[in-house]
Amino acid sequence: MGQGRAGGRNQAGVRVRLAVFVPLAFAACAALAQYPERPVRLIVPQAAGSATDTVARLLAAEMVAPLGQSVVVEDRPGGALTIGIDLVAKSTPDGYTIGMGPIGAMAITRHMVAKLPYDIERDLQPIALVVKGHLLLAVSPSLPVKSVQELVEYAKKNPGKLMNASSSNGSPGHVGGELFKYMTGTDIVHVPYKGGAMAINDLIAGHVQVMFESLNSISTFARSGKVHALAVSGAKRSVGFPDLPTIGEAGVPGYDAGTWTGVIGPARMPRPVVNKLNASINQAIASPVFLARFAQIGDEPAGGTPEDFAETIRRDSAKWAEVVKRSGAKID
């Protein structure tokens, strides 16, 4: 009899738990199905006007239709990109706070900052790769070189006299320059700036002589002749500069310093939310407005699955870890 009563109580307990759990489960499913029900915040870990900010604002505008809600861009620069990324990592994983994850933050500065406030693999969810692009290797018009080979020859004849400007310490332009120096055996001095605009202005004026900078930032100056373009940094030519060789083609075989940026979210986001965001991003970057804008710049829309983006992060993080280690570059 005791066992019968105990069994009855256990069954009753199960029924009570089910009665509570099932409505909650249905409510959660309904909430996911209706996502998003309010605007989504898109955090940019760089300043307004930066290459990543430009991509974010164009993407946000084109995501409105497929997502069904507005996407509000919020710039949170500072801390070698860690402030904005940390905000995303520590936000509620409900899909209402996502962020831009540029190559600098996801694959480069992680190897230069002594202690990150987050773990990229543990605390962040890759959602979709947005664009892939190039650095443009450009020189000041006052420098008497017209090709990559001439630049290498000039640098070898004048060790320590050429200055390579970059938008910041740990930027793609910084490590792209370090890779170039290593592969060519040249001694070129790195000069970090607080932003690409100031560095480009000094390149035009001849205060610095060399720069590896994103096409998004420097393409206008290259087209106008204010800086002299020598080559692009990726494995294949840029659609925006089809007559410009890659650095590999122009005399440094195997050189590849392509750039990219994507969208990330906090870890533990529900997969249906990740899928909805991924589909919206893939649709947004295929829009005529997005395609036309990036054809002018020379970068290309990327897209793909969250897993594709995760693999890109893994591969390039391993690559740039070696470059950073060889150069000894650090960010305190």
Salt bridges, closest charged atoms under 4 A:
ASP53 OD1 - ARG57 NE 2.96
GLU74 OE1 - ARG41 NH1 3.32
GLU74 OE2 - ARG76 NH2 2.82
ASP75 OD2 - ARG57 NH2 2.93
ASP86 OD1 - LYS90 NZ 2.42
ASP94 OD2 - ARG38 NH2 3.66
GLU121 OE1 - ARG110 NH2 2.66
ASP123 OD1 - ARG122 NE 2.81
GLU178 OE2 - HIS174 NE2 3.62
GLU178 OE2 - LYS181 NZ 3.32
GLU249 OE1 - ARG237 NE 2.90
GLU307 OE2 - ARG271 NH1 2.96
GLU311 OE2 - ARG314 NH2 2.62
ASP316 OD1 - ARG315 NE 3.14
